[in-house]
Amino acid sequence: MVQAVINIDENTNRVLNIVKAKFGLKDKSHAINIVVNEYEENFLEPQLRPEYKNKLAKIMKAKHLSRAEFEKKV
């Protein structure tokens, strides 16, 4: 486990206190972990999320045309 001394503004402190109270956490480090995990799930590397994998599998199963076939049809 890494320990760090951080400087946060008053608004960030309030948000962390709200997260801490909402989830019944012991300290703000747990609240920071929850916020970071939520950010990771929603914003980082969405192509690795299960929903994306399902969508990609559907795309791969669909019928596709080669460029030559497409040009013939158009």
C-alpha positions in Angstrom: 0.0 0.0 0.0 1.3 3.4 -0.9 0.9 6.3 1.5 0.8 9.9 0.2 0.3 13.4 1.6 -2.0 15.3 -0.7 -3.4 18.8 -0.8 -7.1 19.0 -1.8 -9.4 22.0 -2.0 -12.4 22.5 0.2 -14.9 21.3 -2.4 -13.0 18.0 -2.9 -12.9 17.5 0.8 -16.7 17.9 1.0 -17.2 15.4 -1.8 -14.9 12.9 -0.1 -16.8 13.3 3.1 -20.1 12.7 1.3 -18.7 9.5 -0.3 -17.3 8.4 3.0 -20.7 8.9 4.7 -22.7 7.4 1.9 -20.8 4.2 1.9 -20.1 4.1 5.7 -16.3 4.2 5.2 -13.7 4.5 8.0 -11.5 7.1 6.4 -11.1 9.3 3.3 -8.5 6.9 1.7 -11.3 4.4 1.1 -13.5 7.2 -0.3 -10.6 8.1 -2.7 -10.4 4.5 -3.8 -14.1 4.3 -4.6 -14.0 7.6 -6.6 -10.9 6.5 -8.5 -12.4 3.0 -9.2 -15.6 4.6 -10.5 -13.6 6.9 -12.8 -11.6 4.0 -14.1 -14.8 2.0 -14.9 -16.5 4.9 -16.7 -13.8 6.8 -18.4 -10.6 4.7 -18.9 -10.2 2.1 -21.6 -13.9 1.6 -22.4 -13.0 -0.9 -25.1 -12.2 -3.4 -22.3 -15.6 -3.2 -20.6 -17.9 -6.2 -21.0 -20.6 -4.2 -22.9 -18.0 -3.2 -25.5 -16.9 -6.8 -25.9 -20.6 -7.9 -26.5 -21.1 -5.1 -29.0 -17.9 -6.1 -30.8 -18.9 -9.7 -30.9 -22.2 -8.7 -32.6 -20.3 -6.6 -35.1 -18.0 -9.5 -35.9 -20.9 -11.9 -36.5 -22.7 -9.6 -38.9 -22.3 -10.0 -42.6 -19.6 -7.9 -44.1 -18.7 -7.0 -47.7 -15.2 -6.7 -49.1 -14.3 -3.4 -50.7 -14.7 -4.9 -54.2 -18.1 -6.3 -53.4 -19.2 -3.0 -51.9 -18.0 -1.1 -55.0 -20.0 -3.5 -57.3 -23.1 -2.9 -55.3 -22.7 0.9 -55.2 
